[in-house]
Amino acid sequence: MSALNLVADRINALEESATLGMSKKSRELAAQGHKVINLSVGEPDFKTPKHICDAAKAAIDAGFHHYTPVAGIPELRKAIADKLKRENNIDWKPENIVVSTGAKHSLANVISCLINPGDEVAILSPYWVSYSEMVKLAEGKSVIVEGKFENDFKVKPEQLEAAITERTKIVMYASPNNPTGSIYSEAELRALAAVIEKHENVFVLADEIYEYINFTDEGHFSMGSIPSMKDRVITVNGFAKGFAMTGWRLGYIAAAKWIADAVEKLQGQVTSGTNSIAQRAAVVAWEDTSAAEMMKMAYLRRRNLVVGLLREIPGFKVNMPDGAFYAFPDVSYYFGKSDGNITIKDADQLCMWLLETAHVALVGGGSFGAPNCLRLSTAASDEALTEAVARVKAALANLK
Ligand SMILES: Cc1ncc(COP(=O)(O)O)c(C=O)c1O
């Protein structure tokens, strides 16, 4: 029996991360001496703001080295509850907050706590790759609801209505969105909420991890702030994107007490409370948001640069992302075209071809539920972005 056969079925059923093959190929090319520009990553290229780092150092020096309460240290849960009240108009107590090891962990916790085998999760697409795999792990069924390019990759209320069945337990979305950068406005979220409200056993998992990278005049709106939805919306957020803290691994949920209690129970048996130093550091995050604002302005400048350049590539259809740090062009114009050797069939294959020929690493949209598109991260310098798009444009000119 091969070793693979000894792995549990639920793990064998999981997809490998979409970027894995690309990363491997990137490393091979770099080892051969090629200058690969990597725009496949989903993390800020900035450092964590100094006041947060200083608080972490102080926590180490003060001997804050031990297990914390499972749901998080009281001062962080309070700081998060205060933030949600102040910025999001969501009024929960610290006991409604559970701090976890990244927003990814928070999402997986909630899905594990709410989904029974066969329950359906309506995922607004394009969606972050891990959503459907988390649902699979919980033996649930993902129902993908497609936000079309023409509607700025957003799902309309009537589409959601048609996707909800007797088995639907959760509606899940990210706004601002990874991979599209699209943002559901207050009016759009209220319209979706009106659909969900009619189905009393349906909950909402609102992933707001890119909240601070929002370029709209309207700003961020949380579905959890709608009073009639408050008990049904689980708001997920974290520190990774807005405060450039991906490696610190800190995320949180804000939810009705019975959901927070279930997540705490699960976490108590699996991971316990997250890193003590990171929690202490995060308490001070909101004392100075100037670095977060500076990063947002840099992403905005790069968005304008990259969208302008991408729109000059023949055949590319490029939406204008309202937030996050990605561009997500529709590249289907190139499907069926060939360099005389390889015929491109989808965006995943086009990405691999671009990596090999132009030495630019991007991510195909297949695993985001959008096989016509590819994702380019703008978390890179202006020079790298300009050079990368120029290389892509030159390479594509060889596809006939
Ligand atoms: C939409 C979305 N949600 C959640 C996460 C996970 O965030 P964290 O690093 O806090 O686990 C990511 C990270 O890429 C993301 O893109």
The ligand as an SDF file (V2000), in Angstrom:
LIG
                    3D

 16 16  0  0  0  0  0  0  0  0999 V2000
  -10.3540   36.6850    1.4240 C   0  0  0  0  0  0  0  0  0  0  0  0
   -9.3680   36.2360    2.4620 C   0  0  0  0  0  0  0  0  0  0  0  0
   -9.8340   35.8500    3.6520 N   0  0  0  0  0  0  0  0  0  0  0  0
   -8.9990   35.4470    4.6230 C   0  0  0  0  0  0  0  0  0  0  0  0
   -7.6340   35.4060    4.4270 C   0  0  0  0  0  0  0  0  0  0  0  0
   -6.7550   34.8830    5.5340 C   0  0  0  0  0  0  0  0  0  0  0  0
   -6.2100   35.8500    6.3310 O   0  0  0  0  0  0  0  0  0  0  0  0
   -5.2300   35.4720    7.5260 P   0  0  0  0  0  0  0  0  0  0  0  0
   -3.8470   35.6610    7.0250 O   0  0  0  0  0  0  0  0  0  0  0  0
   -5.5940   36.4010    8.6420 O   0  0  0  0  0  0  0  0  0  0  0  0
   -5.4820   34.0420    7.8980 O   0  0  0  0  0  0  0  0  0  0  0  0
   -7.1070   35.7890    3.1940 C   0  0  0  0  0  0  0  0  0  0  0  0
   -5.6470   35.7120    2.9400 C   0  0  0  0  0  0  0  0  0  0  0  0
   -5.1780   35.7070    1.8360 O   0  0  0  0  0  0  0  0  0  0  0  0
   -7.9930   36.2220    2.1940 C   0  0  0  0  0  0  0  0  0  0  0  0
   -7.5380   36.6040    0.9910 O   0  0  0  0  0  0  0  0  0  0  0  0
  1  2  1  0
  2  3  1  0
  2 15  2  0
  3  4  2  0
  4  5  1  0
  5  6  1  0
  5 12  2  0
  6  7  1  0
  7  8  1  0
  8  9  2  0
  8 10  1  0
  8 11  1  0
 12 13  1  0
 12 15  1  0
 13 14  2  0
 15 16  1  0
M  END
$$$$
